[in-house]
Amino acid sequence: MKTAIPINKKLFDIYLLFTREPFVQYFSEELEFYSNGNGGLLGLISLDITDNDYYGCILSRDKSKQYRAELVTASIETIEEVRKWIDDKMSSNSIVFHDNKHEYFDIFQNLNNKENQHPNYKLLESNIALSMAKETVKEVSYHYKDIDGNFIDQFQSINGFDSRVWELYLFCFFREQFFSFKRNFNAPDYMVEKFNDEIAVEAVIISRKTELESGTKTDKEIQDKLTNEVPLLYGNALFDKMKKKYWEKDHVKGKPFVIAIADFHDTMSMTWTFNSLSDYLYGYRHEHSFDEKGELVIKPIKIEHYTKPNGTKISSGFFFQPNSENVSAIIFSSCGTLSKFNRMGKQAELGSDIPTLLRTATFYNHAPNADKPNVVTYKVDKNSEETWSEGVIVYHNPNAKIPLNPVFLMTELHNAFLEIK
């Protein structure tokens, strides 16, 4: 090929995550992906599963910087023919490039608010180590509908940055899960639809109450916080959302209502507090030991309450509290952070190629008597296979009036989910 340059499918997926509708997966298989070298044009070759022939598409950016189909050809018998068509069209002067200078959602626009900017926003904007995340956030934001009109201001601010990153992450997660979005209402945050069924989703975080600190907690410091403080933080955030009674809104009635929660209350806290969330939701923690034969024994311990610093007792078991039957499930992820956007950008070859990213992750150990997870460390590059869904946990409410159908959130994507009932 003279003009069409093959590109990484992961890069194409970031460009087109919100452009192509989820239903296309049922009648076509995307095979090859191309660019004209400067990102102005993209090319796609797909297999028509029904007719077993090929079609090609040329896309260019519109004024919102979203890619739109410009030229399409179909019913091509061989892939060689459609490759030639892609190359010919990309080198042709007949395609009109859209004006990309105006009318797009510029999440990094200068608001003259340096003194109010979140430290992590400043790093994202200017640090080469986060250039992969910056370019990924840009591409995602071009498709985001700012219902409240204050997203950019909050995304840059000290008080709003973490929650807005979490919302952008959920935007990617639900799309990867083949949902369409209905952004006609400003509450709850998302109405998502699949197979003509809708789910209402409200996003919330446990926000930081103190200055950003460096370093990590010791095991003892973490355990002390997990005993009472962290479960109560989750409880406060969830009950604040319960007070809104989103399930009573006309566009939510009769539909599953889900709260998506993330923890940003302390440095790296999202990586070590999720056990407290499951303990709090179901009212049990689990202790383990080994019997005389070396067999692993798991013992459930009922948690009656947690204690505030002033001595007040707070009941455990969120799913068994009054009104909680209106919540179908709780979604949690420790990965809805800039690091996720950085890794997804790196494997798509967005941003600078200078930084090297290493990822260490734990995953389920299937050995019969294992009491510790498996650990893997790898270099993030174009061969990595991380998904947006990886790292998400769905906690289903056993007492929900309107249960969340587990099929809505698929578990096939690289073992992305741990589902707990």
C-alpha positions in Angstrom: 0.0 0.0 0.0 1.2 3.5 -0.8 -1.0 5.7 1.4 -2.9 3.5 3.9 -0.7 2.6 6.9 -1.8 -0.3 9.1 -2.5 0.8 12.7 -2.9 -0.9 16.1 -6.5 -2.2 16.6 -6.3 -0.9 20.2 -5.7 2.6 18.8 -8.6 2.2 16.4 -10.8 1.1 19.3 -10.1 4.2 21.3 -10.8 6.4 18.2 -14.1 4.5 17.5 -15.2 3.3 20.9 -18.2 5.7 20.9 -18.6 6.2 17.1 -19.6 2.7 16.2 -22.8 1.4 17.7 -22.5 -1.8 19.8 -25.0 -3.7 17.6 -22.5 -3.9 14.6 -20.7 -6.8 16.4 -23.7 -9.0 15.5 -23.3 -8.8 11.8 -19.7 -7.9 11.1 -16.2 -8.7 12.1 -13.6 -5.9 12.0 -10.4 -7.2 10.4 -7.9 -4.5 9.4 -7.3 -0.9 10.4 -5.5 1.9 8.6 -4.5 5.6 8.9 -3.2 8.0 6.3 -0.3 8.8 8.6 -1.5 12.0 10.2 -4.7 10.8 11.8 -6.8 12.8 9.4 -8.3 9.7 7.8 -8.9 6.2 9.1 -9.7 3.1 7.1 -11.6 0.0 8.2 -12.0 -3.4 6.5 -14.7 -5.7 7.9 -16.2 -9.1 7.1 -19.9 -9.2 6.5 -20.8 -12.3 8.6 -24.1 -12.8 6.8 -22.9 -12.7 3.2 -19.3 -13.7 3.9 -17.9 -10.8 1.8 -16.1 -7.6 2.7 -16.8 -4.0 3.1 -14.5 -1.0 3.6 -15.0 2.4 5.2 -13.1 5.7 5.2 -13.6 8.0 8.2 -12.5 11.5 9.0 -12.9 13.8 11.9 -15.9 16.2 12.1 -15.9 19.6 13.9 -16.3 17.9 17.2 -13.2 15.8 16.4 -15.2 12.6 16.3 -14.6 10.3 13.5 -17.5 9.9 11.0 -17.9 7.6 8.0 -17.2 9.5 4.7 -17.1 6.7 2.1 -18.3 3.1 2.3 -18.1 0.2 -0.1 -19.8 -3.1 0.4 -20.2 -6.6 -1.2 -16.5 -6.9 -2.2 -15.5 -10.5 -2.9 -11.9 -10.4 -1.8 -10.0 -8.7 0.9 -7.3 -7.7 -1.6 -9.9 -5.7 -3.5 -11.0 -3.7 -0.5 -7.4 -3.1 0.6 -6.8 -1.5 -2.8 -10.0 0.6 -2.5 -8.9 1.8 1.0 -5.5 2.8 -0.4 -6.9 4.5 -3.5 -9.4 6.6 -1.5 -6.9 7.6 1.1 -4.6 9.0 -1.6 -7.5 10.7 -3.5 -8.2 14.4 -3.3 -11.9 13.8 -3.4 -12.3 13.5 0.3 -13.1 16.7 2.1 -11.4 17.0 5.5 -13.6 18.6 8.2 -12.6 21.8 9.9 -11.1 20.6 13.2 -10.4 24.0 14.8 -13.8 24.7 16.4 -16.8 23.2 18.1 -15.2 20.4 20.1 -15.2 19.5 23.8 -11.8 20.9 24.8 -11.2 19.3 28.2 -7.8 20.9 28.5 -8.8 24.4 27.6 -7.2 27.2 29.6 -9.6 28.5 32.2 -7.1 30.7 33.9 -7.5 28.7 37.1 -4.0 27.5 37.9 -4.4 28.2 41.7 -7.5 25.9 41.8 -6.2 23.1 39.7 -5.8 19.6 41.1 -2.1 18.6 41.3 -2.9 15.4 39.3 -4.6 17.5 36.6 -1.4 19.6 36.3 0.6 16.4 35.9 -1.8 15.1 33.3 -1.6 18.3 31.3 2.1 18.7 31.2 4.1 15.6 32.3 5.4 13.3 29.6 4.9 10.3 31.9 1.1 10.8 31.6 1.0 11.8 27.9 -0.6 8.5 27.0 -3.4 9.2 29.5 -3.8 12.7 28.2 -4.3 11.7 24.6 -6.7 8.9 25.6 -8.7 11.3 27.8 -8.9 13.7 24.9 -10.3 11.1 22.5 -12.8 9.9 25.1 -13.9 13.5 26.0 -14.7 14.4 22.3 -17.7 12.1 22.7 -18.8 13.1 26.2 -22.0 15.1 26.6 -21.7 17.7 29.3 -25.2 17.7 30.7 -24.5 20.0 33.7 -22.3 22.4 31.8 -19.5 22.4 34.4 -17.6 19.2 33.5 -14.4 20.9 32.3 -14.2 23.3 35.2 -14.6 20.4 37.7 -12.3 18.1 35.8 -9.5 20.7 36.3 -10.4 21.6 39.9 -9.1 20.4 43.2 -12.5 19.2 44.4 -13.8 17.7 41.2 -11.0 16.1 39.4 -11.2 12.6 40.9 -15.0 12.3 40.5 -14.8 13.4 36.9 -12.0 10.9 36.0 -14.2 8.2 37.6 -17.2 9.3 35.4 -15.0 9.2 32.2 -13.8 5.8 33.2 -17.4 4.6 33.6 -18.2 6.1 30.2 -15.6 3.8 28.7 -16.5 0.8 30.7 -20.2 0.8 29.8 -19.4 1.4 26.2 -17.0 -1.5 26.1 -19.8 -3.6 27.6 -21.9 -2.7 24.5 -24.2 -0.2 26.1 -25.7 2.9 24.4 -26.1 6.1 26.3 -29.3 8.2 26.8 -28.1 11.6 28.1 -31.4 13.4 28.3 -31.5 13.8 32.0 -29.0 15.3 34.5 -29.7 12.7 37.2 -28.7 10.0 37.7 -25.4 10.3 35.9 -26.0 7.7 33.2 -29.0 5.9 31.7 -27.5 3.1 29.7 -29.3 0.7 27.3 -28.7 -2.7 25.9 -31.2 -5.1 24.2 -33.9 -2.4 24.8 -33.4 -2.7 28.5 -32.1 0.3 30.5 -30.1 0.6 33.7 -29.8 3.8 35.8 -26.3 4.5 37.1 -25.2 7.0 39.7 -21.5 7.6 40.1 -19.9 8.5 43.5 -16.5 8.6 45.0 -15.0 8.7 48.5 -13.2 12.0 48.2 -10.0 13.1 49.8 -10.4 15.3 52.9 -6.8 16.3 53.4 -3.8 17.5 51.3 -2.3 15.1 48.8 0.4 13.0 50.5 3.2 10.9 49.2 4.1 7.4 50.3 2.0 4.4 51.2 0.5 3.1 54.4 2.0 0.3 56.5 0.1 -2.9 56.9 -0.8 -1.9 60.5 -2.0 1.5 59.4 -4.1 -0.1 56.7 -5.6 -2.7 59.0 -6.5 0.0 61.6 -8.4 2.0 58.9 -10.2 -1.1 57.6 -11.7 -1.9 61.0 -14.1 1.0 61.2 -13.0 4.1 59.3 -13.1 2.8 55.7 -16.5 0.9 55.9 -18.0 4.1 57.4 -16.6 6.1 54.5 -18.3 3.8 52.0 -21.5 3.9 54.1 -21.5 7.7 54.1 -21.0 8.0 50.4 -23.7 5.4 49.6 -26.3 6.8 52.0 -25.7 10.3 50.6 -26.8 9.0 47.2 -29.7 7.0 48.8 -31.2 10.3 50.1 -31.7 11.4 46.4 -34.2 8.6 45.8 -33.3 8.4 42.1 -35.5 5.3 41.8 -38.6 7.6 42.2 -37.8 9.6 39.1 -40.1 8.8 36.2 -37.3 7.8 33.8 -35.8 5.5 36.4 -39.0 3.8 37.8 -39.1 0.1 37.0 -35.5 -0.1 35.9 -32.4 -1.5 37.8 -30.7 1.3 39.7 -26.9 0.9 40.3 -24.4 2.9 42.3 -20.9 2.9 40.9 -18.4 3.8 43.7 -14.7 4.4 43.8 -12.3 5.3 46.6 -10.0 8.3 46.4 -9.9 9.2 50.0 -6.1 8.5 50.5 -3.0 7.8 48.5 -3.5 4.5 46.6 -6.5 3.8 48.8 -8.5 2.2 46.0 -6.0 -0.6 45.9 -6.6 -1.8 49.5 -10.1 -0.8 50.7 -12.3 -2.9 48.5 -12.5 -5.8 51.0 -14.1 -3.4 53.4 -16.7 -2.6 50.8 -17.9 -6.2 50.5 -17.8 -6.6 54.3 -20.0 -3.5 54.7 -22.4 -4.4 51.9 -23.2 -8.0 53.1 -22.4 -7.7 56.8 -19.8 -10.4 56.9 -16.0 -10.7 56.8 -14.2 -13.9 56.1 -11.3 -15.3 58.1 -9.2 -18.2 57.0 -7.1 -20.9 58.6 -5.7 -24.3 57.7 -6.8 -27.6 59.4 -4.5 -30.4 60.5 -4.6 -31.8 57.0 -3.5 -28.5 55.5 -6.9 -27.8 54.0 -8.0 -24.2 53.7 -11.0 -23.4 56.0 -13.0 -20.2 55.4 -15.0 -18.9 58.3 -17.7 -16.2 57.8 -17.9 -13.7 60.7 -21.0 -11.6 61.0 -20.4 -7.9 61.5 -23.1 -6.3 63.6 -21.9 -2.7 63.5 -19.1 -0.3 63.1 -18.1 2.4 65.6 -17.6 6.0 65.0 -14.9 8.0 66.9 -17.6 9.4 69.1 -18.8 6.0 70.0 -21.9 5.9 67.8 -22.8 2.4 66.5 -23.5 2.1 62.7 -25.2 -1.0 61.5 -23.3 -3.2 59.0 -25.0 -4.9 56.0 -26.0 -2.1 53.6 -28.1 -4.5 51.5 -30.2 -5.3 54.5 -30.9 -1.7 55.6 -34.2 0.1 54.9 -34.6 1.4 51.3 -31.5 -0.5 50.1 -33.9 -2.8 48.2 -34.1 0.0 45.7 -30.4 -0.5 44.8 -30.0 -3.3 42.4 -26.2 -3.6 42.7 -23.0 -1.7 43.6 -20.2 -1.5 41.0 -16.6 -0.9 42.2 -13.3 -0.7 40.5 -9.8 0.1 41.8 -8.8 0.9 38.2 -10.9 4.0 37.4 -7.8 6.2 37.6 -5.3 8.0 35.4 -3.1 4.9 35.5 -5.8 3.0 33.6 -6.0 5.7 30.9 -2.2 5.7 30.7 -2.0 2.0 30.2 -4.9 1.9 27.6 -3.1 4.7 25.8 0.3 3.0 25.9 -1.0 -0.2 24.4 -2.7 1.8 21.7 0.6 3.7 21.0 -0.9 7.1 21.9 1.2 9.8 23.4 5.0 9.7 23.8 6.9 6.5 23.2 9.6 7.6 25.7 8.0 6.5 29.1 8.2 2.8 30.0 5.2 1.5 32.0 5.3 -1.6 34.2 2.2 -3.0 35.7 1.9 -5.2 38.7 -1.5 -6.8 39.2 -3.1 -9.6 41.3 -5.6 -12.1 40.0 -7.5 -15.1 41.3 -5.6 -18.1 42.4 -7.5 -21.2 41.5 -5.3 -23.6 43.5 -7.7 -25.5 46.0 -5.9 -24.3 49.2 -4.5 -21.0 48.0 -4.9 -18.2 50.5 -3.1 -15.6 48.4 -3.7 -14.3 44.9 -1.4 -14.8 41.9 0.8 -11.8 41.1 1.9 -10.7 37.6 4.2 -7.9 36.5 4.6 -7.0 32.9 5.7 -4.2 30.6 2.8 -2.4 29.0 3.1 -2.1 25.2 1.1 -2.7 22.0 0.9 -6.5 22.8 -0.9 -5.9 26.1 -4.5 -7.0 26.3 -6.0 -4.9 29.1 -9.6 -3.9 28.7 -11.6 -1.1 30.3 -13.7 -3.7 32.1 -10.7 -5.3 33.8 -10.7 -4.6 37.5 -14.5 -4.1 37.9 -16.4 -5.9 40.6 -20.2 -6.1 40.6 -21.9 -6.7 44.0 -25.5 -7.8 43.5 -28.1 -7.0 46.0 -29.8 -10.2 47.2 -32.9 -8.2 48.3 -33.2 -5.9 45.3 -36.8 -5.1 44.2 -35.5 -5.0 40.6 -32.4 -7.3 40.3 -29.6 -6.5 37.9 -29.4 -9.2 35.2 -25.8 -10.5 35.4 -26.0 -10.9 31.6 -26.0 -7.1 31.2 -22.4 -7.0 32.5 -20.6 -9.7 30.8 -17.8 -11.6 32.5 -16.1 -13.0 29.3 -13.8 -10.1 28.7 -10.4 -11.4 29.9 -12.0 -12.5 33.2 -12.7 -8.9 33.9 -15.2 -9.4 36.7 -15.5 -11.0 40.0 -19.3 -11.2 40.6 -20.4 -11.6 44.2 -23.9 -12.6 45.2 
